[in-house]
Amino acid sequence: MDIVVTGILLSGTYALIAIGLTLQYGVARIMNLANGETLVAACFAAFWLFVTFQVSPLVGLLVIAPAAFALNWAIYRVLLAPLVARAKSRGALEVDAILATFGLLFLLQGLMLLGFGGEYFTYSFLAEPFRILGNPYGLNRVVAFAAAVVIAGLLFLFLNRTRGGTALRAVAVAPEAALLVAIDVPRFAAFAFALGGAVTAAGGTLLSTFYTFNASMGVVFTMKALIIVVMGGVGDIRGAVLAALILGLAETAVASLVDPGLTLAATYGLFILTLLFRPQGLFGRPAS
Amino acid sequence: MTIGLHERLGLHGRLLGAALLAAGMAGLAASPWAPALAQDKVKIGASAAKTGPLAGGTAVTHWPNIQLWVHDVNAKGGLKVGDKRIPVELIEYDDRTSNEEAVKNVQRLATVDEADFIVAPYGTGINLATAPLFARYGYPQIAVTAVTDKADEFAGRWPNSFWTLGTSTAFAASVADVLARLRDAGTIGSKVALVNVADAFGIELANAGREALKAQNFEIVYDSSYPLGTQDLAPVINGAKAAAPDAFVAFSYPPDTFALTEQARISDFSPKAFYVGVATAFPAFAGKFGAAAQGILGAGGVNAGTDEMKAYRARHKEVTGKDADYWASPVMYASLQMLEQAVERAGTLDRAKVMEQLKNASFDTVMGEVTFDGNVNRKFWTVGQWQDGVFHGVASTGLPGEVAPVAKEGWK
């Protein structure tokens, strides 16, 4: 039971890391390699607000997520929209986007190094035991999990129950056809990218309450997010959540029952199995 | 035609003149009093991580101390060479935590920038990767942040290399010694939970630690490792807790040192002896855990009581704006002091002569007296403990100022 709860809490963390990227990649078609840097930047913002102004990260979320939304909107408009406009095919756009966001990764990392230096940052927030079925768990992790559930739930409802969400999904499935039914594709793509950035930043804010981070760590999160997004199926919130859940449970089970040294092996083992038997991901559509 | 001849003569004349001038200059440069004219600053090269996985450590231990030393030396008017002082100029490169990049940087410092001295890089692997270059270009390499059991072997292979921070066997054996002392005092029993990060330093220490603990008749009731970079360590702490040990020993790296400690606190896992590895001595550790850090053991330690150390810590804070750590920071500064004193004793910037002064010599540093015995410093701190907000050294290989280890009493 302890393993299940720990695993589920860990999966909440993973979901927070991955949902933003799945929006950016699935809908806006931008494979954002700077996703992890967005997350770490949010960690820094939360740290700075907490240490300098004693602002709780949960309140900080209300500032950081909208700021990330605006910033990512601007990044899409200035940096990525020209690439989208000139791309002849989806493949060409992916290559261009990867190269552009690869550069963005170094820019953001450099800015963070300039602002905060290279050392490790960590602070204590809600680092107290929270009892579930008699066992203690970190309250900060429980809060992050709850937030992940809320964010994923809201996104799911938005995508499936609202007009805007339906339009977003239409853009994800068939951008050309979406144009034919009078969907402003560039605008929705920008919106999806910005929303993905905001969700990533929200994840970073919550993660900073229990992760030690430094300016160079973004790529670690990008890798994890990539695995989850590819496993879950590109552009599908349910897939990302399910993949996060599977990974969280599998890693915790392996660490507790077999050996903590094999968690990475378990992660990549599952990843390879998914690629072998369901290359389009758990909820993905087969490539046409 | 005549004009052409004139031109040619003129050209030859000019060429001749230029050649004579060049020869004169060369003669000038070769004359004995020329070098004194040439050198109006001492170039100190430094290459270490500013980005990449090791940047978190260099930003605490490496760069601030180079900055502080250059500041201190220049405040005195410069490096004392013979009877004059020459200001120090610092050239910094980022090795991006990559061996290849570090090798290129050291080569560039030696050949393009023509640095007078090069500060040894940060990290065991990168120090070993660049050692052949230091040797080839004849630079002394006073390695600090390189902990290895093969210091003697390396010092033999590269006679220009010096090793200061200690050996992994000594670090691991000291942990067992401290636990044995706590057991003799009746504080703990014989059951130990041992975990390590599955990376070079963690594995080497765990292997040595396992042997040392067994030699002291400790029973290892939980023994596991976790991958580099793991911060979700609830299964590890819960596994260790389930084994009900008297002591917890983790040979960990910075992010996991924090994560293990926080998880232990949440899981209310509080053995009387709690040891975590690298970064326990960092100011950020006390910053995060505050009073809860009381009684936590970790790698490193200093003799916090000396006036030199107190003055050093105050100056570090004043000049760099951040606190020094309680382990490698002062050793890093001391390594630069040793270079400074060796230059002073040699009375020249001639690297071969400076190196002669480093070999088998003693130096007066912020760490007290440091002696190279066959290029290796044999007396170093191994285990420290947070006691009332200061990380005191509790075990060393023969240094004065050890403080007795105390029991860790629950989480505050």
Interface residues (C-beta under 8 A of the other chain):
Chain A: D2 I3 T6 L9 L10 T13 Q109 L113 G117 G118 E119 Y120 F121 T122 Y123 S124 A127 E128 P129 P136 Y137 G138 L139 F210 Y211 T212 F213 N214 A215 S216 V220 E251 T252 A255 S256 D259 P260 G261 T263 L264
Chain B: A49 K50 T51 G52 P53 A55 G56 T58 A59 V60 V195 A198 S224 S225 Y226 P227 G229 T230 Q231 D232 L233 A234 P235 V236 N238 G239 P254 P255 F258 A259 E262 Q263 R265 I266 S267 D268 A279 F282 A284 G287 K288 F289 G290
